[in-house]
Amino acid sequence: MSLGSWDPAADAAAHSVEIEAASLKRFINYSINDQLGELEILIVGDESQVLAGLMQLEHSAWKAAADTLSDDDLLQLIRFFVVAENLAGWEAGEK
């Protein structure tokens, strides 16, 4: 387990992060390629801090993004986010 680092600029960016198709595809591919055990290596530093903001987005934002994905892609994203919640700062809490 690593503690990571905190960057105030990245923290501000995390609060305004948007769901991007390219990021979702990347997360889906991590799951498909059995790389979920390597997330601490694949998503690091400021990028991790910014993308962690996805965990706190409102349901409506995720509904809009999910509507464009196949059932298999959704399953892969679920797998990704279940594992990603173990990354520092990626806690979803009640979201």
C-alpha positions in Angstrom: 0.0 0.0 0.0 1.3 3.4 -0.8 0.2 6.8 0.5 0.8 8.7 -2.7 1.2 12.5 -2.7 -1.2 15.4 -2.8 -1.2 18.2 -5.4 -3.6 21.1 -4.8 -3.9 21.7 -8.5 -4.7 18.1 -9.2 -7.2 18.1 -6.4 -9.0 21.1 -8.0 -9.0 19.3 -11.4 -10.5 16.2 -9.7 -13.5 18.3 -8.6 -14.2 19.3 -12.2 -13.3 16.0 -13.9 -15.6 14.8 -16.7 -16.2 11.3 -17.9 -14.2 10.9 -21.1 -14.8 8.0 -23.6 -11.0 7.5 -23.9 -10.6 7.0 -20.2 -13.4 4.6 -20.0 -12.0 2.6 -22.9 -8.6 2.5 -21.1 -10.3 1.3 -17.9 -12.2 -1.4 -19.8 -9.0 -2.5 -21.4 -7.3 -2.8 -18.0 -10.1 -5.2 -17.0 -10.1 -7.2 -20.3 -6.3 -7.5 -20.2 -6.3 -8.7 -16.6 -4.3 -5.7 -15.5 -6.5 -4.8 -12.5 -3.8 -6.0 -10.1 -1.4 -3.4 -11.6 -3.5 -0.3 -11.2 -1.1 1.3 -8.7 1.5 1.2 -11.4 -0.7 2.1 -14.4 -2.5 5.1 -12.8 -0.1 7.2 -10.7 0.6 10.7 -9.4 -1.5 13.6 -10.5 -3.4 11.5 -13.0 -4.5 9.2 -10.2 -5.6 12.2 -8.1 -7.5 13.8 -11.0 -9.2 10.5 -12.1 -10.2 9.7 -8.5 -12.7 12.5 -8.9 -14.7 10.2 -11.1 -15.7 8.3 -8.0 -17.6 11.2 -6.7 -19.6 12.2 -9.8 -23.4 12.3 -9.7 -25.5 9.4 -10.9 -26.8 11.4 -13.9 -23.3 11.9 -15.3 -22.7 8.1 -15.1 -26.1 7.3 -16.5 -25.4 9.4 -19.6 -22.0 7.7 -20.0 -23.3 4.2 -19.4 -26.1 4.6 -22.0 -23.4 4.6 -24.8 -21.7 1.4 -23.6 -22.4 -2.2 -24.3 -23.3 -4.6 -21.5 -19.9 -6.2 -21.7 -18.1 -2.9 -21.5 -20.3 -2.0 -18.4 -19.3 -5.3 -16.8 -15.6 -4.6 -17.4 -16.0 -1.1 -15.9 -17.7 -2.5 -12.8 -14.8 -4.8 -12.4 -12.4 -1.9 -12.8 -14.1 0.4 -10.3 -14.4 -2.3 -7.7 -10.7 -2.8 -7.7 -9.9 0.9 -8.2 -11.7 1.8 -5.0 -8.7 0.3 -3.2 -6.4 3.0 -4.7 -5.5 5.9 -2.4 -8.2 8.6 -2.8 -10.5 6.5 -5.0 -13.0 5.8 -2.3 -16.5 6.1 -3.6 -18.3 6.2 -0.3 -22.0 6.5 -0.7 -21.6 7.3 -4.4 
